[in-house]
């Protein structure tokens, strides 16, 4: 419609041009794909396919998954090689960040893998089991409080992880971002605080700045979400054993 020049609307004694829905779609910023980062793929499902073997389904969070790539699964530390990749019934040689794919792995039985594991490239910053992490958490409007020493159910990517709150580093003012209390024994609804959490079971946790899709989480108590947070710093386990059996990590659906 070449005759259409847009609507003119009066707003607070000013004039503005209203755009159509199609015009707005043209200026939407596309989602960034982190293809320049090391591979991170969160496992969603595992299948045993007759004649093919073990097929893993997951989302490529960062990096590129390639056929022939040596991979490992954290925190179980099982290693394998990508035999083939398929997306929407189409065979691929590589899958980019943001793609949800199924890929065939060798030397691993389906029952050895679980939802919630993180797949990575063994030759490029492989994912590792975390020991503890520093997080910035925001308490929501919930009657529950979080106290020092509490055991928390942390829901991160596709895994449910049991953690213990061992230290309150500081409370932060929402508006200014300044520290308003150096230490505390509890945080209440509406508080913003930096805390240290220790993992009580094997799991993989990533830094939000490096891997945004794997670095945010929620905290739930009594079937209610009481807090949300992002990881600021992660302390990984000092040693990695690739003979370690499958992790006892809890997976949720």
ZIJOUR-V188331 format. One record per residue. N is the residue number from 1. PSI is psi as a letter, one per 30 degrees, with the letter a starting at -180 (none if undefined). Layout:
N	PSI
N	PSI
//
This chain:
1	i
2	f
3	f
4	k
5	g
6	l
7	k
8	k
9	k
10	k
11	j
12	h
13	g
14	l
15	k
16	l
17	k
18	k
19	l
20	l
21	e
22	e
23	e
24	e
25	e
26	f
27	g
28	k
29	k
30	k
31	k
32	k
33	k
34	i
35	f
36	f
37	l
38	l
39	k
40	k
41	k
42	k
43	k
44	e
45	l
46	k
47	k
48	j
49	k
50	k
51	f
52	e
53	b
54	k
55	k
56	k
57	k
58	l
59	k
60	j
61	e
62	l
63	a
64	k
65	k
66	l
67	k
68	f
69	k
70	k
71	l
72	l
73	j
74	k
75	g
76	f
77	g
78	k
79	l
80	a
81	k
82	j
83	e
84	l
85	k
86	k
87	j
88	h
89	g
90	k
91	k
92	l
93	f
94	l
95	k
96	l
97	k
98	f
99	k
100	j
101	l
102	k
103	k
104	k
105	l
106	l
107	g
108	k
109	l
110	e
111	f
112	f
113	l
114	l
115	k
116	f
117	l
118	k
119	k
120	l
121	k
122	f
123	f
124	j
125	i
126	k
127	k
128	l
129	k
130	k
131	e
132	l
133	l
134	k
135	k
136	j
137	k
138	k
139	k
140	a
141	i
142	k
143	f
144	k
145	l
146	k
147	l
148	k
149	f
150	k
151	k
152	k
153	j
154	k
155	j
156	k
157	c
158	g
159	k
160	j
161	k
162	k
163	l
164	k
165	j
166	f
167	k
168	j
169	e
170	l
171	k
172	k
173	k
174	e
175	e
176	f
177	g
178	l
179	k
180	f
181	k
182	e
183	l
184	l
185	f
186	l
187	k
188	l
189	k
190	f
191	l
192	k
193	l
194	k
195	l
196	k
197	k
198	k
199	k
200	g
201	l
202	k
203	l
204	k
205	k
206	l
207	k
208	e
209	e
210	e
211	i
212	e
213	f
214	f
215	g
216	l
217	l
218	l
219	k
220	k
221	k
222	h
223	g
224	k
225	j
226	f
227	l
228	l
229	l
230	k
231	k
232	e
233	k
234	k
235	j
236	l
237	k
238	f
239	k
240	k
241	j
242	g
243	g
244	k
245	l
246	k
247	l
248	g
249	k
250	k
251	k
252	l
253	none
//
